[in-house]
Amino acid sequence: MELIRVEDFCKRFGDKVVHQGVTFAVKRGECLGLLGGSGSGKSVILRSLIGLEKPDTGEIHIDETEISKFTERQLISIRKKVAYAFQGGALFDSMTVFDNLAYPLLEHTKLSKNEIENKVLKTLADFDLKGSENLLPSNLSGGMQKRVGLARAIIMEPEIILYDEPTAGLDPFNTRVIQETIIRLKKTGVTSILVTHDMPSAIAVCDRILLLVRGKIVAEATARDVMDGKVKEIANFMEGNPRRSDGSR
């Protein structure tokens, strides 16, 4: 069953056409990889899935509900289902790690203070962040900030998680922790989209991979076929030949 469906998505900013007829779907429990060069609009698609951007034309369906015309009030229920792991973590600088994770629980649940504390501490332990709860984001390494941001994204137990370059700039340890987290969540039935330039991570965690070039999806493949080099457009992209990634010579 499809949990996410994007149909004929078109978007421009001023004179710049970003997307021209993007269509894809994600099945429940699937992790879909979305590749593309810098400026190809991958994050615009993610942001549109939670209503932070609106398509000029086209439709966005979340769990069979079309959301592209939703008001901010209507989007509240969608944002409880869909978590966004921002590229930079997007933590509240003035809040401790504990308070960053507790914030959505305080705002959107009726959990007791003790229940919130237990949930936050367990989630931090799952991300190998035990002992960091009283630190401010400025006291964390870049890798720790990303892990805290991901921990906050999943603490509401969303049905869908949108990962925006979660391993960019990370060392092998932090990359492995995030890969293992994505795989663990997928096993619990979480549906996800991974925007990344990190091909080893995409192959490790994704079921299918799409390539976005010049505003269109130009290739789709399983992670296995990508690993085996069977899809020339994605192989060209991986080799750094963007002009050939869309089939041009």
N, C-alpha and C positions, 0 to 999 in steps of 0.2 A: 504493500500500500504506500502511495506517495504521501509524504508529510510536507514536502515543500515543492511547489511548482512555480516556475517563472516562465511567463509566456510573452514572446515578442517584445521584450524589454528594450525600450529606446530612451536614451538620455543624452542631453547636450548641456554644456555650460557655456552660454554665449554662443560664439561661432564654433566652438570645439565640440564635435560629435564624439561622445565617449562610447555609447552603445547603440547598435543598430540591429535590433531584432534578435536579442539573446533569448534563447529558450532552453531550459533544462529542468530536470526534476530530481529529487532526492528521495529515496525510499526510506521508510521508517527503519531506524537502526543502522543506516548506511553512513559511511564517512566519504564525502565527495571532495576531491582535491580540485582546486581552481588555480591554474597557472596562467602566467602572462607577464609581459615585461613591465617595467616601471611606467606608470601613467596609463596602463591599459584599463583601469577602472575596476579592478577586482574588489577593492574596498568599497567602492560606490555600490556594488551589488550587495555586499554584506550589510551596509548601512541601510539600504532600501528594505531589507528583510525585517528590520525592526522600526521602519518608518522614519528614520533620520534623513532619508532622501526620498523623493517621490519620482517615479518614472514619468517621462513626458507622455508616453503611450505604453500600452502593455498592461499586464496583470501580474500580481504576486499573490499566490495562494499559500496560506499556512494552515495545515490541517483542514483543507477543503474550504477555508474562508478567505475570500478575496480582500486584501488589506490596503491596497494602494491608495484608496480614497479615505481611509480611516482618519478620524480626528485624534488629537493627542489623548483625549479621554478614552476613546475606543482602543487605542494602542496599549493601554495599561495591561489589559488581559493578555495581549500578544507578548508583551515584554516579560511577563511572568513565565511564559512557555519557552521564550527564546533568549538565551544569554549571549552576550557579545564579549569575547576576550580581546580587548583592544591591544594594538601592537605595542604601545608603550606602557601597558598596565593600567593607565588612567586611574591611579590611586588618589585618594584625598590626602594631600600633602600634610595637612594639619592634624590628621587622625593617625593613631597608632595602627599597626597591622591588625590587632584584635578589633578595633573599632571599624576599620574598613570592611572586615568580613561580617561584623555584627550588623552593620547599617541596613542592608536589605532585609535581614530577618526582623529587625525592629520595625521597619517601615511596612512590610508586607505579610507578616505572620502574627499569630497570637501566641507564640512560644513564650514560656516563662524566662526569666533572667537566667536561671540555672540551665534550662534547656538550650538557650542561645550560647551560653558559655561552653557547654559540653560539645555542641555542634561545631563551634568555631575552633576549639582546641583539637578536636578529632580531624577536622578538615586540614588544619595546619600540619598535623602529624602525617597525614596522608601525602602531603607535598614535601616532606622532609624539612619542615619549617618550625619544628618544635623549638620553643625558646625565643622565637622572634616576635611574640605577640605584643610586647611593650615597646617595640622599636617604631620609629617613624620611617616613612618611605625613603627619606634622604639618607638614612643609616643603612640601607640595603644595597647590595650589589645589583647590577642590571638583571642578572639571572634570577635573583631572589624577588625583585620587583615583578618580573613576568610571572613567576610562580604564584606570588600573592594575588596578582590580578586574575590569574586563572582560577585560583582557589575561591576568590570572591564570585567569579562568574558561575561556578557550579554549586555554590552553597545553597541556592534555592532549588536545587535538583530539577533543572530545566529539562524539557523534552528535546530541545534543540540547542546546540552550541555552535557559534560562529567564531572560528579562530582566525585572527588577522595576524599573519606572520609571527606565530608564537615562538619560533626558535631562532628568529633573526638575531644575529650577533651573539649567540650564546655559546658557551664552551660545551664540550662533549657531555659533561655530567648533567648540566641543566637541560641540554637537548634531550638526553635519554630520559630524564624524569618526566618531561612534557610528553614525549612519545608514549611512554608507558601509561601516563594518565589518560591520554586520548584513547589508547587501546582498551584500557580498563573501563572507561565510560562507555565505549562502544559495545562492550560485552554486556553491559547492563541495559542496552536498548536505546541509548542516547543517539540521536541523529545529529550529524554535524557536517559543516563545510569548512575546509581548511584552505585558506589562501596562503601561499608560500612560494619562495624561490628555492627552498631547501628540498631538493629532489630526493635525497636519502630518506628524509622524514616523510615526504609524500608517499613514497613507495612503501615505507614501513607501516603506515597507519591507514592509508586510503583504500577503499574498495574500487573506486573508479576515479579517473583523472580527466579533467577537461582543460583544453588550451584555448585561451582567449587572445585573439590577435585582431587589431584594427576594428574593435567593437563587435566582433562576432566569435562564436564558438567554432573553431576550425578543426578540432580533433577531439575524440573521446576514446578512452581505452581503459582496460583494467590495469591495476598496478603491476600485475605480472607481465602483461604485454609491454608496458613501459619499461620495466626492468630488462626485458629481453630485447629491447630496441626494435619492436615490431611496428611501431607507429612513427613514420618518417617525420611528420610535423613536430611531434614531441621530441623525437631524437635530435632534430635540428635545433630546437629550442634549447635543449640540454647542452648542446655543443656550442651554443652561442651564435647561432646563425638565424637571427630573427627574421630576415628577409625571406628565408626559405621555409619558415614555420607555417606560413599560410599557403604553402604550395607554389609560391612564385619562384622564379629562377633568377 
